[in-house]
Amino acid sequence: MMPSVSNLFQRIYKSFGKAKSPKSSELSPENLVRLCRNRADFITIINEAINHTNQNWDHELVNRVIQFILEDTDSGISVYSSDTLDPLDRGHALAVVAEGISQDNFRSSKGSKRKLSCTRGSLIIPTSCLPKTTFYDFTPENNLDFYPANQHHFDLTINDVEELAVAILNGINQRIIAWSILGSEPKFMGSYRLQSAIAYSYCLQAFGKLNPSVPPSNWVDGKTITASEQIDTLKYLAQTVAVDSPNLDG
Amino acid sequence: MDAPSEYQTFFARYIQDKPLMSSRLLLAALSDAEFSTSNGSLLSTASSFLKSTDKRLAQTAATFLLTCGGTLGRNFLWQTLSTQELPHSQLVKGISELLS
């Protein structure tokens, strides 16, 4: 997709190796969060990366990073900005919810029993780790169905996918890239519910009271999920009804 | 998620006879779906895969035991690690540390 003029400047700037952080985090995020849907494969990639002792990476492992983390594509790969490498950062939490919210089995409108969580792996990648052949463009319009994450959404364009995969493996090995393994409570302390609760807390602060029947006027409908159902799903995933002091109006 | 014990025992025999890749994909799918089991046959079959020379299968079996097998699965893993030489013991231990 067509980069904006400011993104184009950023690319030129970066290609000359002079990238410097402008004030706006939209132009120059500190870190980018990437979600992986195959948790078991994600776990083996992390495990092999942190236990790696040789100089060179096995080609088969590099290919797995390309397949499972980069999904075999070289453009339009969704990532989300995060201020810190901490999985409890709101940027990470918004990324987790934004990536998963379109799943049918979270929907209240689908009739079947709703799921409370799903399994994911996430990487939090400092932008300084990215090779010069990988670019990121600020693309809020490409975040489809969770409005609060729009301002965190970027697309990656990868000109050398193997170089990026190796950079990811090096970053994990050197503990420069952070990761998180998400599942249901209580098995996974880094649970999907916890991430949803962090996202909910941020949304409360940013939008005020969150009532699915009367969504905040500045919360925009998504491509396929209305603002009302986004809020309903977020509250369901965060299990807000389970806390000691539920919303007064239910 | 749960399934009758006889089905799980049948499934344990079924994946034993499958090509390694099929066994790995099935165990990974069960782990991703947060399947839960205390079926001895299934956990024993998964433990036998820890000895595989295929490092992805060995790690996936360890992941399955720890994410689906609860305390019993963890015991199967440690029993195998402490009593047998595994081709990829370091990676199997790594999974155990990652998921502990």
Boltz contact constraints between the chains, C-beta under 6 A:
constraints:
  - contact:
      token1: [A, 39]
      token2: [B, 32]
      max_distance: 6.0
  - contact:
      token1: [A, 40]
      token2: [B, 28]
      max_distance: 6.0
  - contact:
      token1: [A, 40]
      token2: [B, 31]
      max_distance: 6.0
  - contact:
      token1: [A, 40]
      token2: [B, 32]
      max_distance: 6.0
  - contact:
      token1: [A, 40]
      token2: [B, 60]
      max_distance: 6.0
  - contact:
      token1: [A, 40]
      token2: [B, 63]
      max_distance: 6.0
  - contact:
      token1: [A, 43]
      token2: [B, 63]
      max_distance: 6.0
  - contact:
      token1: [A, 44]
      token2: [B, 56]
      max_distance: 6.0
  - contact:
      token1: [A, 44]
      token2: [B, 59]
      max_distance: 6.0
  - contact:
      token1: [A, 47]
      token2: [B, 94]
      max_distance: 6.0
  - contact:
      token1: [A, 47]
      token2: [B, 95]
      max_distance: 6.0
  - contact:
      token1: [A, 47]
      token2: [B, 98]
      max_distance: 6.0
  - contact:
      token1: [A, 51]
      token2: [B, 90]
      max_distance: 6.0
  - contact:
      token1: [A, 51]
      token2: [B, 94]
      max_distance: 6.0
  - contact:
      token1: [A, 119]
      token2: [B, 32]
      max_distance: 6.0
  - contact:
      token1: [A, 184]
      token2: [B, 34]
      max_distance: 6.0
